[in-house]
């Protein structure tokens, strides 16, 4: 997976989440229910896009790190060198630093998207409890 490409292809989604988050941050919860419904739909669409990529990035990072660890272990064994697990773990961790960064970026946006979805649902539920939401749409 080309990490730079996946980040670049996802910038529009990141921008949508940032925009909705900024709007929620700047509002006092008094927006019309239609706005929360629109944001809920957009955030759900963003989540559907982000979550599978995030899971794939997690797997790529984990697999690459494990592969590097095993390579270091095999190298030590074939060279009749003492294998130090803690050193190999640190070296393996360094090899996946870019994957970890990209995974963490996506994880942050997945978490933000979940927060937006939950906030919108909370406001919509509040409107439903106060009055008939369909009259406001």
N, C-alpha and C positions, 0 to 999 in steps of 0.2 A: 504494500500500500504506500503510495506516494504521500507522505505526511503533509508536505507543503501544499500539494494540490487539494487534498481533502479540506485543509483549513481555508484555502482560498475559495473553494467551492461552497463553503459553509458561511462565509462572511455575511451574506444577505440574511441568513437565518439568525446569526448572532446579532445583526443590526436590528432585526424585528424584535427579538427578545429584549435587547437593550432599550429600545424605544418604548415598548410596553412597560417595562420596569420603571423607566423614568417617569412615564405618565402616572403610574400607580404611586410612585414616591412623591410626586408633586400634587396629587389629589388628596382630598380629605375624606374620601369615601362617598362623596355626594354626586357622583356621576350618574347619568341615566343608565338604566339596566341594559339598554341596547349596546352600550359601550362595553360593558363587562361580558356580554354574550359574544360580541365581535372579538374581543381579546381572548376569550376562552377558546373560540374556534381557531384563531391564529396560533395560540400557544399550543393547542392540541396538535395542530399540523406540524409545528416546529418540533414538538416532542417526538412525534412519529418519525421525523427525519433524523433527529439527533440520537435517540436511544440506541438504534441498531449500530450506528457508527461508533458510539461510545463503547458498546459491548465488544465490537470487533477490535477496537483499539486496545481495550483491556486484555483481550486474548493475545493479540500480537505482542504486546509488551511482556506479558507473562511467559509466553512461549519462547521469545527471543532471549529473555533473561535466563530461563531454564536451560536453553540450548548452550548459551555461553558458559554457564556454570558447569555443565557436563563436559564441554570441550576442555575447560581448564582442568577438570578432574582427570579426564583421559590423558591429557598432555602430561600432567604430573606423574601419572601412573606409567606412561610409556617412557618417560625420562628417568624413572626411578627416583623421583623427587618427593619430598614430604608434601602432602596436600593439606592446606590449611583452609578449612571451610569458610571462616570469617573473611579471609582475604579474598577468596573466590567470590563470595557474596558481594563484597564491595566492588570488585572488578566487574562483575556481571551487572551490577546496578549502574555503573558508569556507562556501560555499553548501550543501555536503553534510556539514557537521559532524554533524548529527543522524543521518543515514544511516550515517556512518562509525562513530559510537558504537554504534548498534544492531547493525551488521554485526560489529563487534569483540566485542560481548557474545555474539552467536551463535557467532562463531568460537572464542571461549574455551570455550564449552560443547561445541562439536564436538570440540575438542582434548581436553578433559577426558573426554568420553565415549569417545573413541578410547583414551585411556590406561586407563580402567576396563576396557574390552573386552580390551585387551592384557594387563592385569594378571590379570584373571579367567581368561583362556585359559592364561596361564603357570601359575597355581596349579592349574588343572584338569589340565593336562599333567603337572605335577609329581605330582599324586595318581595319575594313570594310570600313570606310570612306577613309582611306589612300590608300588601294589597295584591290585586290580580296583576301579575307582571305582563300579561298579554295586552292589557290596555295601554301600557307605556311603550310598547314596541310599535 
